[in-house]
Amino acid sequence: ELWNPYEDLNVSSYTPWKDIVLPGRLTLKEIAGSHSLSTIPIEDRPFLAEFVGWWRPLHKAQGYDNSPRGAILNWAGVSKGEKDRKEMESDGLFIKQDVPYSQAYTGSTHARFCLVPRGKSAWSSRFFRVMFAGCVPVLLNDYYEPPFESFLNVPDWLIKWPMRRVDEGLLEFLASLKPEVVEKMVERLNRDRCWYLWPPSALDFEQLDLQKGKLDGPCPNWRTQNAYFGVMSLLNKKRRKSKTSFSTFYLPVGSTGRPYFVNENLTSVMR
């Protein structure tokens, strides 16, 4: 991915046929915090869309203009590059910059759609956090591939909109979606979201919270549905299937002449 601080790197090193996209790690506090506040039904949520975050430009190779974050913050009267605190809770929008982190929970759990624009790099922890807030994520990043698309039907619950067309057309489209359609998308998101969870290890200080059952609400099947299992599933598919290597040899044996694989000591390596 392209990371803003490294302007001289203008070609992504990611290749979809070789690499695996890993989910960002959320703390149990972030997951439980969003989930506990996500009880408001879609039809009763006061805001159409929300975003709480800082203005960020696109990477130099993508052109500095038309930053999706800049376009969103402009709805709240924040000009490009401005760092002043801004707050907007009107016209169906919850958009804020330089506010306490708790406002991020408030916005995402009170809106039908959570805007996820590109940040300093292609990915954003916001993408994973809002999954537990009961809103539909709207990805505003042309170059980000959500993790686990090979076995999850991500378009079932994610809207991906061109990041250089963040304008009134986006808001009109979101407003046109009926509450029952949004509710179904949220249901499908709830089905898949825990694949993006990294359960804390035995040495992690959050292990105690795990033992207290703090994940059992948002992710009742977290023991078998989590990011570790997702990554291992993808790695298993990439496992080398060829039986040959620099230290493997094969000889015909028996009446059929079927190949028999051995090592340099002529010891079987067959399983």
Buried (B, 14 or more C-beta within 10 A) or exposed (E): BBEBEEEEBEEEEBEEEEEBBBBBEBBBEBBBBBBBBBEBEBEEBEBBBBBBBEBBBBBBEBEEEBBBBBBBBBBBEBEBEBEEEBBBBEEBBBBBBBBEEEBBBBBBBBBBBBBBBBBBBBBBBBBBBBBBBBBBBBBBBBBBBBBBEEEBEBEEBBBBBEBBEBEEEBBEEBEEBEEEEBBBBBEBBBBBBBBBBBBBEEEBEBBEBBEEEBBEEBBEEBEEBBBEEBBEEBEEEEEEEEEEEEEEBBEEEEEEEEEBBBEEEEEEBEE
